[in-house]
Amino acid sequence: MTDSTRITDAPGHSTGEAGQGSPRRRDTILRYTTSDRTNHWLTAIAFVCAGLSGLAMFHPAVFWLSGLFGGGPWTRILHPYIGLFMVVAFALLAVRFWSHNFLQPADWKWLRQIRDVVNNREDRLPEVGRYNAGQKLLYWVIVVCLAGLLLTGIVIWRAYFSDYFSIRVVRLAALLHAFCAFVLITSIIVHIYSAIWVKGSVHAMTRGTVTPGWAWKHHRAWFREMIHAANSRSRPD
Ligand code: HEM
């Protein structure tokens, strides 16, 4: 168990048997530490800036976005550095959550029952751990896209590296760079939609905590782990 999965005694909340508190006095479960959340939101801000500056260079119809970065030349100078920042920030985030994102046999079952997922029939699904199969798949898609963006981005970074590659390689890299960016942007739109759709998730990433009800409903196996760990800690030796 990591530091980011403790049951907390948050201000204004009492401790006790999880799920038994009244609406005014209830336990909360720590899902993300301040450091997790800072890392996540820095990645998200870098993603937005990298996306906007990249789009500004992608098509003349959205070139006006370059105004946000000080004009065309500045957009071209800044974009690779913002991209590098995003890759580093995400790499740190990915390392934090790495071990929670391995797909287990229950995850494939969850995916096969995707109709139950979208129709909110969670009671029919296998119990979900810290992340569900959709979150895990998205995690790996982001890992692959960012690795792709980094590698192709180096090849097309004219100021330093492009001269080391043939024009055919640079052209192919430019194409793959745009493709990875497209998949990443689409995935993050799905990520944001799911975060808003599952009420209480955004609170986890802004304030750090979730209610026992949220954990029980959406991540029951993780909830059991948390309770088990909390009980072991409070048990006298
Ligand atoms: C811009 C708006 C974004 C919003 C509103 C948002 C929201 C959230 C929320 C609410 C969670 C917690 C989900 C849970 O605990 O079940 C989360 C987790 C996460 N987010 Fe974001 N996010 C955003 C952008 C990003 C970006 C740009 C990236 C990466 C490029 C990212 C990567 C992650 C990762 C890796 C997790 C942990 C999930 C896992 O490891 O499977 N997020 N996000």
Residues whose N, C-alpha, C, O or C-beta is under 5 A from the ligand:
A	BS01	HEM	T43 A44 F47 F90 F97 Y131 Q135 K136 Y139 I188 I192 A195 S201 V202 A204 M205
